[in-house]
Amino acid sequence: MSTKRNPYEAYSKTSLESEVAQASPHKLILMLFDGLLSAIKQAKTHMEAKRIAEKGMALSKAVAILEEGLRSSLDKEVGGELAENLDALYEYCSDRLIEANLKNKPELLDEVVKLLTPIRDAWETIGQPGYLQGEAPQPAAQPAAEATAPENRNSPLSYGHV
């Protein structure tokens, strides 16, 4: 019995795996935020279309990214109070996503997006070349050498994330 594979899906998976393998720790956190927000957007679309199974899968993915990605990457020793606050926020957002799933409340999804988008955007900004030296932020595109350079775990860029 043969199953047809979607070539776009196979390419996307390979491309993502390659990007993850080459990403700095800072870029990985940004990718987690982007994946989380994308999963929430998909869940809202499924919720509004009353596609219950797909909504549940998208929200399960979002909660997994929050719990197993963002929360588990927090280093409370390095990040101190900021990491503790992020941990509490991520836990709150996970709870809201679960409640949104159980009660089919898209406004709870909007609340989580509203809470996390500024953090995602700030995370992108602090990763800009020259940001820590007080220079104006550069456009998001980075030269390949800078985009893949490993970052110091204890640098201010970690802000509680490993």
C-alpha atoms as a printed R data frame, in Angstrom:
    type eleno elety resid chain resno       x      y      z
1   ATOM     1    CA   MET     A     1   0.000  0.000  0.000
2   ATOM     2    CA   SER     A     2   1.554  3.271 -1.054
3   ATOM     3    CA   THR     A     3   0.859  6.682  0.345
4   ATOM     4    CA   LYS     A     4   1.506  9.816 -1.650
5   ATOM     5    CA   ARG     A     5   3.748 12.375 -0.014
6   ATOM     6    CA   ASN     A     6   3.250 16.033 -0.513
7   ATOM     7    CA   PRO     A     7   6.558 17.287 -1.967
8   ATOM     8    CA   TYR     A     8   5.997 20.768 -0.506
9   ATOM     9    CA   GLU     A     9   5.509 19.277  2.954
10  ATOM    10    CA   ALA     A    10   8.689 17.209  2.619
11  ATOM    11    CA   TYR     A    11  10.632 20.270  1.459
12  ATOM    12    CA   SER     A    12   9.229 22.424  4.274
13  ATOM    13    CA   LYS     A    13  10.172 19.830  6.884
14  ATOM    14    CA   THR     A    14  13.707 19.495  5.506
15  ATOM    15    CA   SER     A    15  14.066 23.266  5.268
16  ATOM    16    CA   LEU     A    16  12.904 23.749  8.867
17  ATOM    17    CA   GLU     A    17  15.233 21.013 10.142
18  ATOM    18    CA   SER     A    18  18.136 22.684  8.350
19  ATOM    19    CA   GLU     A    19  17.219 26.107  9.758
20  ATOM    20    CA   VAL     A    20  16.973 24.706 13.299
21  ATOM    21    CA   ALA     A    21  20.318 22.923 13.000
22  ATOM    22    CA   GLN     A    22  22.043 26.165 11.980
23  ATOM    23    CA   ALA     A    23  20.210 28.570 14.289
24  ATOM    24    CA   SER     A    24  21.701 30.355 17.270
25  ATOM    25    CA   PRO     A    25  19.982 29.905 20.641
26  ATOM    26    CA   HIS     A    26  18.466 33.370 20.214
27  ATOM    27    CA   LYS     A    27  17.070 32.489 16.780
28  ATOM    28    CA   LEU     A    28  15.626 29.229 18.143
29  ATOM    29    CA   ILE     A    29  13.590 31.148 20.730
30  ATOM    30    CA   LEU     A    30  12.341 33.486 18.003
31  ATOM    31    CA   MET     A    31  11.370 30.443 15.920
32  ATOM    32    CA   LEU     A    32   9.463 29.035 18.903
33  ATOM    33    CA   PHE     A    33   7.526 32.281 19.260
34  ATOM    34    CA   ASP     A    34   6.741 32.290 15.538
35  ATOM    35    CA   GLY     A    35   5.598 28.662 15.622
36  ATOM    36    CA   LEU     A    36   3.476 29.320 18.703
37  ATOM    37    CA   LEU     A    37   1.729 32.345 17.210
38  ATOM    38    CA   SER     A    38   1.180 30.480 13.941
39  ATOM    39    CA   ALA     A    39  -0.376 27.511 15.771
40  ATOM    40    CA   ILE     A    40  -2.709 29.856 17.675
41  ATOM    41    CA   LYS     A    41  -3.758 31.548 14.433
42  ATOM    42    CA   GLN     A    42  -4.472 28.151 12.876
43  ATOM    43    CA   ALA     A    43  -6.434 27.090 15.962
44  ATOM    44    CA   LYS     A    44  -8.580 30.209 15.764
45  ATOM    45    CA   THR     A    45  -9.329 29.548 12.089
46  ATOM    46    CA   HIS     A    46 -10.282 25.950 12.894
47  ATOM    47    CA   MET     A    47 -12.336 27.051 15.900
48  ATOM    48    CA   GLU     A    48 -14.326 29.517 13.818
49  ATOM    49    CA   ALA     A    49 -14.896 26.861 11.124
50  ATOM    50    CA   LYS     A    50 -15.957 24.352 13.809
51  ATOM    51    CA   ARG     A    51 -13.191 21.905 12.846
52  ATOM    52    CA   ILE     A    52 -12.829 20.489 16.341
53  ATOM    53    CA   ALA     A    53 -10.092 17.905 15.735
54  ATOM    54    CA   GLU     A    54  -7.879 20.342 13.827
55  ATOM    55    CA   LYS     A    55  -8.445 23.031 16.488
56  ATOM    56    CA   GLY     A    56  -7.395 20.591 19.174
57  ATOM    57    CA   MET     A    57  -4.252 19.577 17.294
58  ATOM    58    CA   ALA     A    58  -3.244 23.205 16.701
59  ATOM    59    CA   LEU     A    59  -3.790 24.129 20.350
60  ATOM    60    CA   SER     A    60  -1.925 21.032 21.527
61  ATOM    61    CA   LYS     A    61   0.993 22.153 19.370
62  ATOM    62    CA   ALA     A    62   0.800 25.680 20.818
63  ATOM    63    CA   VAL     A    63   0.759 24.406 24.412
64  ATOM    64    CA   ALA     A    64   3.679 22.070 23.657
65  ATOM    65    CA   ILE     A    65   5.711 24.971 22.256
66  ATOM    66    CA   LEU     A    66   4.951 27.028 25.364
67  ATOM    67    CA   GLU     A    67   5.674 24.254 27.842
68  ATOM    68    CA   GLU     A    68   8.394 22.169 26.196
69  ATOM    69    CA   GLY     A    69  10.040 24.972 24.264
70  ATOM    70    CA   LEU     A    70   9.740 28.372 25.883
71  ATOM    71    CA   ARG     A    71   9.166 27.433 29.531
72  ATOM    72    CA   SER     A    72  11.717 24.626 29.555
73  ATOM    73    CA   SER     A    73  14.365 26.905 28.044
74  ATOM    74    CA   LEU     A    74  14.123 29.426 30.868
75  ATOM    75    CA   ASP     A    75  17.208 29.593 33.058
76  ATOM    76    CA   LYS     A    76  16.018 31.081 36.326
77  ATOM    77    CA   GLU     A    77  19.531 31.301 37.741
78  ATOM    78    CA   VAL     A    78  20.718 33.488 34.865
79  ATOM    79    CA   GLY     A    79  17.417 35.254 34.219
80  ATOM    80    CA   GLY     A    80  16.403 35.830 37.824
81  ATOM    81    CA   GLU     A    81  13.168 37.749 38.322
82  ATOM    82    CA   LEU     A    82  12.637 38.212 34.585
83  ATOM    83    CA   ALA     A    83  12.799 34.463 33.983
84  ATOM    84    CA   GLU     A    84  10.413 33.886 36.908
85  ATOM    85    CA   ASN     A    85   7.962 36.399 35.434
86  ATOM    86    CA   LEU     A    86   8.211 34.813 31.981
87  ATOM    87    CA   ASP     A    87   7.596 31.398 33.527
88  ATOM    88    CA   ALA     A    88   4.427 32.678 35.199
89  ATOM    89    CA   LEU     A    89   3.278 34.336 31.970
90  ATOM    90    CA   TYR     A    90   3.886 31.191 29.920
91  ATOM    91    CA   GLU     A    91   1.985 29.108 32.485
92  ATOM    92    CA   TYR     A    92  -0.916 31.571 32.384
93  ATOM    93    CA   CYS     A    93  -0.946 31.505 28.576
94  ATOM    94    CA   SER     A    94  -0.928 27.681 28.551
95  ATOM    95    CA   ASP     A    95  -3.907 27.682 30.899
96  ATOM    96    CA   ARG     A    96  -5.753 30.160 28.679
97  ATOM    97    CA   LEU     A    97  -5.081 28.057 25.568
98  ATOM    98    CA   ILE     A    98  -6.427 24.961 27.302
99  ATOM    99    CA   GLU     A    99  -9.502 26.862 28.443
100 ATOM   100    CA   ALA     A   100 -10.001 28.266 24.916
101 ATOM   101    CA   ASN     A   101  -9.891 24.719 23.572
102 ATOM   102    CA   LEU     A   102 -12.365 23.354 26.120
103 ATOM   103    CA   LYS     A   103 -14.837 26.248 25.894
104 ATOM   104    CA   ASN     A   104 -14.328 27.243 22.222
105 ATOM   105    CA   LYS     A   105 -13.531 30.838 23.135
106 ATOM   106    CA   PRO     A   106 -11.554 32.603 20.386
107 ATOM   107    CA   GLU     A   107 -11.229 35.695 22.580
108 ATOM   108    CA   LEU     A   108  -8.899 33.716 24.853
109 ATOM   109    CA   LEU     A   109  -6.684 32.985 21.862
110 ATOM   110    CA   ASP     A   110  -6.654 36.703 21.066
111 ATOM   111    CA   GLU     A   111  -5.656 37.432 24.666
112 ATOM   112    CA   VAL     A   112  -2.670 35.090 24.462
113 ATOM   113    CA   VAL     A   113  -1.565 36.573 21.133
114 ATOM   114    CA   LYS     A   114  -1.881 40.068 22.616
115 ATOM   115    CA   LEU     A   115   0.277 39.064 25.600
116 ATOM   116    CA   LEU     A   116   2.998 37.239 23.673
117 ATOM   117    CA   THR     A   117   3.375 39.304 20.488
118 ATOM   118    CA   PRO     A   118   5.187 42.210 22.206
119 ATOM   119    CA   ILE     A   119   7.607 39.739 23.807
120 ATOM   120    CA   ARG     A   120   8.210 38.065 20.442
121 ATOM   121    CA   ASP     A   121   8.808 41.460 18.824
122 ATOM   122    CA   ALA     A   122  11.164 42.551 21.608
123 ATOM   123    CA   TRP     A   123  13.036 39.268 21.261
124 ATOM   124    CA   GLU     A   124  13.492 39.962 17.556
125 ATOM   125    CA   THR     A   125  14.699 43.500 18.278
126 ATOM   126    CA   ILE     A   126  17.322 42.527 20.867
127 ATOM   127    CA   GLY     A   127  18.756 40.058 18.372
128 ATOM   128    CA   GLN     A   128  19.495 42.803 15.862
129 ATOM   129    CA   PRO     A   129  23.199 43.373 15.173
130 ATOM   130    CA   GLY     A   130  24.482 46.303 17.209
131 ATOM   131    CA   TYR     A   131  21.471 46.441 19.538
132 ATOM   132    CA   LEU     A   132  23.506 45.917 22.701
133 ATOM   133    CA   GLN     A   133  26.024 48.552 21.643
134 ATOM   134    CA   GLY     A   134  23.273 51.175 21.526
135 ATOM   135    CA   GLU     A   135  23.137 51.349 17.743
136 ATOM   136    CA   ALA     A   136  19.842 51.668 15.922
137 ATOM   137    CA   PRO     A   137  18.260 48.281 15.123
138 ATOM   138    CA   GLN     A   138  19.055 46.889 11.688
139 ATOM   139    CA   PRO     A   139  16.553 45.274  9.328
140 ATOM   140    CA   ALA     A   140  15.605 41.705 10.249
141 ATOM   141    CA   ALA     A   141  17.692 40.134  7.459
142 ATOM   142    CA   GLN     A   142  21.162 39.188  8.673
143 ATOM   143    CA   PRO     A   143  24.232 38.018  6.790
144 ATOM   144    CA   ALA     A   144  24.569 34.233  6.936
145 ATOM   145    CA   ALA     A   145  27.700 34.370  9.108
146 ATOM   146    CA   GLU     A   146  25.957 36.439 11.789
147 ATOM   147    CA   ALA     A   147  22.721 34.459 11.647
148 ATOM   148    CA   THR     A   148  24.448 31.178 12.454
149 ATOM   149    CA   ALA     A   149  27.074 32.390 14.915
150 ATOM   150    CA   PRO     A   150  26.560 30.818 18.344
151 ATOM   151    CA   GLU     A   151  25.738 33.223 21.136
152 ATOM   152    CA   ASN     A   152  27.147 33.340 24.630
153 ATOM   153    CA   ARG     A   153  24.642 31.677 26.950
154 ATOM   154    CA   ASN     A   154  25.327 34.253 29.641
155 ATOM   155    CA   SER     A   155  25.055 37.270 27.358
156 ATOM   156    CA   PRO     A   156  22.285 39.812 27.946
157 ATOM   157    CA   LEU     A   157  20.616 38.360 24.857
158 ATOM   158    CA   SER     A   158  19.637 35.253 26.828
159 ATOM   159    CA   TYR     A   159  17.362 37.214 29.207
160 ATOM   160    CA   GLY     A   160  16.453 34.062 31.043
161 ATOM   161    CA   HIS     A   161  16.296 31.734 28.059
162 ATOM   162    CA   VAL     A   162  19.118 29.260 27.589
